[in-house]
Amino acid sequence: MKSIVSVLGFVFIVCFSCSRDEYYTADDFYTLTKVDTHTHPNTENTALVEQAKADNFIILAVNVDAPHYPPLDEQMKFSLVQKNAGPENVDFVTAFSLTNWDSSGWADETIARLRTAFDKGALGVKLWKNIGMVYKDASDNFIMIDNPRFDPVIDFIQKEDKTVMAHLGEPKNCWLPLDSMTVNGDRNYYKSHPQYHMYLHPENPSYEEEIAARDRFVARHPGVRFVAAHLASLEWSVDELAKRLDRFPNMAADMAARISHLQYQSAINREKVRNFIIRYKDRLIYATDTGMAQTSDPDSTRKRIHDRWMADWKYFVTDERMTSPEVNGTFEGLKLPKDVVDRIFYKNAVKWFKIARK
């Protein structure tokens, strides 16, 4: 009887040890190098970089052709200030504008701008939702991303071995009334930004048209490393995102500002979301879309991003029952295996953006 008890005790110890070896805990947050591939530090203040150092993060500063952001040249200046403050913790992605789109020299001018940014260290190029939702050509037609006039620019990006990072389209909630949206973040954003709430603008391209144009664009450029920001604007369904990842081997998806949509789906079917992430562990990249402006308070910025990073870490590595202001009700953490966490928090960012460290 004593030997049986000893054997059972040994088995318990071994199994407990295996369990600990297979999964991270909340306490492992500080010990591992992680990457957030979607931040916007549009400031000379380095609070975001300092928090990245404290939390063992590399951040990707993303320039965006957005009207509420500083001009692109100023954004790149801010990115270089951040990188100088934390060369081991910061890289950046550049962007371009569609101003002068109808001129014969637009592509050459854009390529020249990108060449300058690449020479300064940019790892890729961000495309924003104003393509397909705001910009129009001289004939008053919306400029969609599958327009062949983009081809010389995209070919140049591919030739330079850089990554295309694209926020094309919007969450499906964007085409719904506020009270029908699935997560509170979308509800609050579109209430504050009615110009981007497509439910109010039926004259604009539909959700389906936006996604179809993006899909045609990716299909026409199979050699480009393509990171579809915000879960590829397919945040509402892991099944739909899986279809695109199966169809386009050159596509990965970042999670910026869309983890709440995974949590919303987790509350309905946790194992489905968990199995999706495990299956596509090489194609999903952690990101937040956090930002900092010149007027932002440094201390509150550091607390906000630390709290965000820690909450997301717990969602992916533990099975705690948790809540989020973005999601009504509770949901359970996914408790993903270490190998999966390593990929989505670090290895995939390095692979898809060619992040280089000593």
Secondary structure, 3 states (H helix, E strand, C coil): CHHHHHHHHHHHHHHHHHHHHHECCHHHHHCCCEEEEEEEEECCCCHHHHHHHHCCEEEEEECCCCCCCCCHHHHHHHHHHHHHHCCCCEEEEEECCCCCCCCCCHHHHHHHHHHHHHHCCCCEEEECCHHHHCCECCCCCECCCCCHHHHHHHHHHHHCCCEEEECCCCCHHHHCCHHHCCCHHHHHHHHHCHHHCHHHCCCCCCHHHHHHHHHHHHHHCCCCEEEEHHHHCCCCCHHHHHHHHHHCCCEEEECCCCHHHHHHHHHHHHHHHHHHHHHCCCCEECCCCEEEECCCCHHHHHHHHHHHHHHHHHHHHCCCEEEECCEEEEEECCCCEHHHHHHHHHHHHHHHHCCCCC
